Amino acid sequence: MSRTTIADVAREAGVTKATVSHALSGNRPISDETKAKVLAAAAKLNWAPSQSARALATRQANAVAVVLARNPEVIANDSFFPAFIAGVESVLAETETALLLQVVSGRDAEERAYRTLTHGRADGALLLDLRTDDWRIPFLDDLGLPTVLVGAYDQPNGFSCVRTDDAAPVREIIAHLRAAGHERIAHVSGPLDYVHSKARAEAYVEAIGGDALLREGDFTAASGRARTAELLALPERPTAILYSNDTMAIAGLSYARSQGLSIPHDLAISGFDDDHLSAHLSPALTSVSSDPAARGRAAARLLRADILGAQPRTEIVDCNVVHFRESTA
């Protein structure tokens, strides 16, 4: 396949090659509308010429950042994050842009981290772990830091966003379980102030028709085991449990087997995120692969365009795929 050229970008934007060059270099005045067309075309075609690299460099840092306020145990066991970062890095490498990662312990530290970024450390940020009413979004807007939201955030905002459908796989798994005869289906969610956890929990409640068997976890193995113990201690226990990540699902599966239950004959179990070990368990775990690398690539492309002055836009990445395996057979 031939490499994308400035001519391809010009054709996509409906302008001349000279206009593309001027829009990216800033050497001549170009209307905002034309510049936006050029930047959108460059982002769509994943084009990163040397002019763009120099433009990024003039932003002082030639770096973008990810700030995480996460439980260290969750980071250590997270199959999503390394793949997401790999996707981001594959795009940043095209312009030799650095990625800064900072882990913080609370809101005050997170605010300081973002303020520091605006003092020349980074040209933009990728925002993960979105909350349903996220204080960081108006905060970053006030700072004027170009930012891309990674998640289906529905509150009004002026940022670019990478969205996925977290509800559809939940509905698909529940339909599969019901077809297999399960009526008491439980759900162990992630923290319900997270956008993606809430979307999965709401899809579960809507499909089941109630929240009596909904339990809130925190994505750790300990919470998966504890919530499973609560559910299995009920006078009428569930016959299937859908977990919001594989770490909790694997811990739940282990606990259930320690109590003498056979998987899937006594209890069907499914996870989310399709950890690399999930297909190799005995029985293999039904789970949802979510292609974090694709989301990372999309987020990095959007952020690169935003830094160069493009208008914010939303990109929907259709990447969630349910893999039915023996744990729900």
C-alpha positions, 0 to 999 in steps of 0.5 A: 500500500502506498504511503499517504501524501500531501496530495491525498490530504489536499484531495480529501480536504478539497484544497490545493497542496499549497493550502495544506502546507500553509494551513499546517505551517502558519506561514500565510493566513488561512481561514479557520474553516479551511484550516479545520478542513485540512486538519480533519483530513490529515487526521482522517488519513493518519498523515503526519508530515514533517511540517506537522512534527515541526508544528508540534515542536513549536508547542514547547514540549512535543509531548502529551500526557496521561495522568492516572488516579488509580489503585496501584493493584488495579494498574498492576493487573489491568490488561486494558492499559498496556495495550491502550498505551501501545496504541497511543505510542504507535501514533506518537512515534510518527512525529517523535512525540513523547508520552508522559505518564504520571500516577497520582494519589488524589484530587489535589495531586491530580490538579497539580499535575494538570497545572504543571502540564500547562507550564510547558511539560505537555501540549495535550492530555488523554483523559481516562477513567471518566466519571459520570460527572467528572470535575476534570473536564471543566477544570481542563477546559479552564486550563485551556489544555487540549484534551481527548476524552476516552469513554462515552461521556455524555455531559456537555463539553468542548473536547474530542472524544473516543467512544465505544458501546459498553452496553451491547456486549452486556445485552448479548451475554445476558441473551446467551445466558437466558437462552441456556436457561438461566433466570437468576443472573447477577452482575458484579460491576466496577465502581458505578461512578465510572462512565463505563461501569455505569453503562454496563450496569444500566444495560444489565438492569434494563435487560434483567428488569431489576437490580436485586442481584447487582453488586458493586466491585472495584475491579480488584480480585479481592472485590471480585471474591468478596462480591461473589461470596455475598451472592453465593450466600443468598438463600436463592443464589444466582446461577450466572454472574457477569463481571465487569472485568476479568480480574474479578471474574477469575477471582469469583470463579476460583471462589465458586470452585472452592465452595464445590460449585462446578463451572458452568454446570452450577454457575456460569461466569463471564468477564470483560476485557478478555485478559490474555489468560482468560482463554487458557483457564479451565474452563476457559472464560467467556469475555469481551475483547475491547481492542484497547490499542485501537482506542489508543490509536484513535485518541492519539490521532484526535489529540494530534489534530486538536493540538494543531488547531482542529475542531473537536470531534467524536470518533466511535470505535466499534471494537467490543466483541464477545468471545463465548467460551466454556465458562458459560457453555 
